[in-house]
Amino acid sequence: MTKVSEISCAEDHAKNVAQYYRLHAPIYDVTRWSFLFGRKTLIDQIPSLTAQPNILEVGCGTGKNLIYLKQRFPDADITGIDLSTDMIGKAQKNITTPSINLKKMRYGSGKLKEETYDLILLSYTLTMMGAEYSHIVSRIKNNLNANGYLAVVDFHTSPFSWFRKWMNVNHVDFSGDWYSLLEENFSLTHAKFENAYFGLWNYVLLISTKK
Ligand SMILES: C[S@@+](CC[C@H](N)C(=O)[O-])C[C@H]1O[C@@H](n2cnc3c(N)ncnc32)[C@H](O)[C@@H]1O
């Protein structure tokens, strides 16, 4: 059970992230290609899904992954949620397909369109969700169908403390803790570590199923 102090901590973190994206949403699409690597590659690597799958992207940002998911899985019912009004606003402008549903919400704080999904995508979102990975991981497990896939691409860590600190200032956790927790709780069918900028940081692409 989530304690009251944990909820208020998550709410405070969410407020800070939303504030951060007030400034960053307008420049997000023209800047993030230079460091959020592997997003399209991950979606290409997702195995075939059942007919008319339900797909959820947690932290969908400006909606670029949702558009690509729709191209990959044309018959899918796709939902993107994000806690930032500014990022969801951008997604609404970027997306013209009616079968992609958008909702402004902090993951875990309200009701989703479906109880469970055939695919849940988190693309550079886990490391921005604050420190409560264990709650997030159990929530994901509850929201994933028995044969569903969890696909994640995210920062792992960096050998440079100045860089880790700088990323913390930008609300990104560079401890790499999320990876071990997913490893404990899911069967990783595909996991690949990649270096960015000659090892300034590394990031992970992974696809997994429930244990
Ligand atoms: C780095 S952006 C990634 C956006 C998009 N997934 C992409 O790959 O471009 C992280 C997004 O996650 C959202 N986010 C962070 N924590 C969240 C939470 N607990 N619930 C919903 N969205 C969250 C942020 O508002 C932000 O839009």
Ligand as a Chemical Component Dictionary entry (heavy atoms), coordinates in Angstrom:
data_LIG
# 
_chem_comp.id                   LIG 
_chem_comp.type                 NON-POLYMER 
_chem_comp.pdbx_formal_charge   0 
_chem_comp.three_letter_code    LIG 
# 
loop_
_chem_comp_atom.comp_id 
_chem_comp_atom.atom_id 
_chem_comp_atom.alt_atom_id 
_chem_comp_atom.type_symbol 
_chem_comp_atom.charge 
_chem_comp_atom.model_Cartn_x 
_chem_comp_atom.model_Cartn_y 
_chem_comp_atom.model_Cartn_z 
_chem_comp_atom.pdbx_ordinal 
LIG C1  C1  C 0  12.042 12.715 -21.224 1  
LIG S1  S1  S 1  10.320 12.862 -21.497 2  
LIG C2  C2  C 0  10.031 11.494 -22.602 3  
LIG C3  C3  C 0  8.858  11.752 -23.499 4  
LIG C4  C4  C 0  8.607  10.671 -24.548 5  
LIG N1  N1  N 0  8.327  9.405  -23.925 6  
LIG C5  C5  C 0  9.778  10.545 -25.476 7  
LIG O1  O1  O 0  10.361 9.464  -25.604 8  
LIG O2  O2  O -1 10.124 11.541 -26.145 9  
LIG C6  C6  C 0  9.642  12.230 -19.974 10 
LIG C7  C7  C 0  8.143  12.486 -19.888 11 
LIG O3  O3  O 0  7.612  11.729 -18.806 12 
LIG C8  C8  C 0  6.639  12.513 -18.139 13 
LIG N2  N2  N 0  6.494  11.952 -16.785 14 
LIG C9  C9  C 0  7.432  11.886 -15.803 15 
LIG N3  N3  N 0  6.946  11.271 -14.715 16 
LIG C10 C10 C 0  5.656  10.927 -15.021 17 
LIG C11 C11 C 0  4.625  10.278 -14.299 18 
LIG N4  N4  N 0  4.804  9.851  -13.042 19 
LIG N5  N5  N 0  3.432  10.083 -14.902 20 
LIG C12 C12 C 0  3.220  10.526 -16.180 21 
LIG N6  N6  N 0  4.171  11.166 -16.911 22 
LIG C13 C13 C 0  5.373  11.358 -16.343 23 
LIG C14 C14 C 0  7.190  13.927 -18.206 24 
LIG O4  O4  O 0  6.201  14.912 -18.009 25 
LIG C15 C15 C 0  7.793  13.958 -19.617 26 
LIG O5  O5  O 0  6.870  14.403 -20.581 27 
# 
loop_
_chem_comp_bond.comp_id 
_chem_comp_bond.atom_id_1 
_chem_comp_bond.atom_id_2 
_chem_comp_bond.value_order 
_chem_comp_bond.pdbx_ordinal 
LIG C1  S1  SING 1  
LIG S1  C2  SING 2  
LIG S1  C6  SING 3  
LIG C2  C3  SING 4  
LIG C3  C4  SING 5  
LIG C4  N1  SING 6  
LIG C4  C5  SING 7  
LIG C5  O1  DOUB 8  
LIG C5  O2  SING 9  
LIG C6  C7  SING 10 
LIG C7  O3  SING 11 
LIG C7  C15 SING 12 
LIG O3  C8  SING 13 
LIG C8  N2  SING 14 
LIG C8  C14 SING 15 
LIG N2  C9  SING 16 
LIG N2  C13 SING 17 
LIG C9  N3  DOUB 18 
LIG N3  C10 SING 19 
LIG C10 C11 SING 20 
LIG C10 C13 DOUB 21 
LIG C11 N4  SING 22 
LIG C11 N5  DOUB 23 
LIG N5  C12 SING 24 
LIG C12 N6  DOUB 25 
LIG N6  C13 SING 26 
LIG C14 O4  SING 27 
LIG C14 C15 SING 28 
LIG C15 O5  SING 29 
# 
